[in-house]
Amino acid sequence: MLKKTLFIMLLSFTILQAGEKIIKFSFDPAKVKLGSEKGYVTVTYEDFGYTNPFGAPMLPSRGVAVLIPAGSSFNGFEIVSMETKYIGTGYKVIPQQKPVPISFKVPEKFIGPDKKIYEKDAFYPEIPVKFGKVGNMGGFSLASFIVYPVIYNPVSGELRVITSLVLKVKYQEGARSVNPITINQLNLIRGQLKGFVVNPEDIDAFAPPLRN
């Protein structure tokens, strides 16, 4: 009986420590711009960059950082919901090329489409959010992701913009010990994080403990 009671207590403790953070993204269809290069269509979105594998459809993406409680471990993520808007069909999006330095005078050899991707009748990327890694910034825990505002089916040539995406980030609190920080350190890091994470409203709640 004692063992059963202890097991229930331990299980309850584990459940109480599990947490999640809901992050919402939205992208404006008017900010998607189409161009042309080498007989292909180019896709841009504001000042987003490109992080696709060479030969994959060259779609815009951006890295984002999500703040989770200090000392937490990352327990995965889930796309709760997603809404898209049709842009058009019949497009042949240019494959991802190697970056060329400004000082490089000889053009790089053109990388053709990756057949494994371009001959698959499915949207790329299959999941428009990719997990990067968990990092630390002044005692704060950050989970990094790459987010794609546009998805593409290379067989039909259909392009869609993601107008709404709800992401659930899962974590386990108390997974590791955290060194306390001073109030001055908190104030300094708070200013740095505000323009860096997508959930700055959680800075104080997810901060490391303060040093007495």
N, C-alpha and C positions, 0 to 999 in steps of 0.2 A: 504493500500500500504506500509506504514511504517513497519507494523508487518511482511509482506511478505519479505521485504528487510532485516530486522533483522534476520529472520529465515534462509535466504540464507547465510548471513554472518556467523552465528553460525555454520551452516552445513559445510561451507567451512573450518572454523577453525578446526572443529573436523576431517575432512578428512586430512588436512595438518598435524595434530598431529599423525595420525596413521602411523606406520612404520613396517618394517620387515627386518629380517636378514637371508641371505642364508648361510647355513653351509653345507659343503660337507664332507662326510666320505667315506673312501675306506678301504677294508680289503683284505689281501693277502691270497689266498687259500692255499699257501704253509705253512702258519702258523697254519692251523687247524690240530690238531693231534687227532687221534682216539686211544683209548686203550680199555681195558676190565676190568670189575670188577663185581663179583657176577652174571655172566652170562649176563651182560648188556654191552653195548658200552658206553664208556666215551668220552666226547668231550672237548677239551681244545683249547684255543687260546692265545698264548703268556702268559702274566701274568694277564689275565682277571680273575675276580672272578665269583661268582654265586649268583644271587639275586632272584631266582625263588621261588614261593610258594612251600612248602613241598609237594612232590608227583608229581609235574610237571616235565617235561623233564629238566634234569640238563644241561642247555646250558650256555656257557660263556657270561658274560655281563660286562659292565663297566659304572660307572657314569661319566658324562661329564658336564662341566659348560659352558654356553654361556653368554657372556657379552651383556647386552642391555643398552640403554642410562640411565644414573642415573635419578631416579625419575619416571621411566616408570612402567607401569603395564603390566603383561603378558596377551596377548590376544589369546593364543592358538598356535598350530603349525600344519604344514601340510607336509606330505611327497610328494615332487614334483615329484620325479622319483626314481626308484630303479632297479638295475640290480643284478642278482644272477648267480652263477655258480654251476652246479650239482656236488655233491660230490659222491653220491651213494645212493642205496636204500636197503631196507630189514634190516635196522638197528633197534635195540631195545635199545634206549637211556635210561640210568639209571635215575630213578626219583631223584629229589632233596632230599637230606638228611639233617638232623640237623647237624650243625658243632659240632665236638667232641673236647673238650680241650685236649691238649697233656697229661696232668696229669690224665685224665679220663681213668681208667684201665678197667672198664666194658663196653663192646660195647653197643652202643645205638641200640634200636630195629629198624630193617630195615623198612623203609617206602616204601610201595608198590606204584605202579603207580596210579595216580588219574584217575579213569575211565572216568570222565567228559571230561578230556583232551585227554587221550590215545585212547578213542573210537571215537573221532571226526576226520573226514576225512578233515583236514585243517592244514595249517602250524601254528606252535607255535614258538614264539608268533605271534599272528595275525598281530600286529603292532610291528615291531622290534625297536621302539623308544617309551619309556614311560616317560611322564613328571613327575618330582619330586616335586619341589617347587621353589619359587622365594626367594632369599636371598640377604643379603647386606654384603658387605665387604669394610669397610672404606669409605662408601658413594657410592660405585659402586653397580649396580644392576646386579644380576646373576640369570639366569634361569637354573635349573639343570634337567638333563635327564639321563635315563639309556638306553644304546645302546647295541643291540645284533648283533654280526657279523655272527651268524649261526642260521638258522631256520630249523624246523623239522616237518615232517608230521608223526605222530605216527601210522597211519593206514597203509600207504604204506612203512613206514620206510625210507622215503627219507630225505636226508640231503642236504642243500644248503648253500653256503657261500655268503654273500652280498658283491659283489665286488665294488659297487658304490651306494651311497645313498645321495640324496639331500634333506635337511631339511629346511623348511621355518619357522622361528620363528617370531611370530607376537607380537607387543607391542603397547602400547599407551603412547606417550611421555607426560610429564607434569602432570602425574596422581597424584603426590604428591610432596611436597616441599623437597628440598635437601639442607642440610647445606654445605656451601662452605668449601673447604679444602685449606691448604697452599701448596706451591710448594714443600716443603720438604716432606709433607705427600704424595703428588702425586708421587714423585720419589720413596719413600719407597714402596707404594702399587703397583706401576707399576712393580717393580721387583718381587713382590710376585705373581702378576696376570699372568705374562708372562708364567710361567710354570704350570698354573692352568686352564686357560680358553682355549677353542679351537679357539678363534678368538682374539689373542693378538694384532693384527693389529688395533683393534678398541679401545684400551685402552684410548688413548688421546682424541679421538672424543666422546667417551661415558662417559668421566670422569665428576665428579661433578664440579660446577664452582669453580674457584680459589678465595681465599680470598684476598682482596686488602691489 
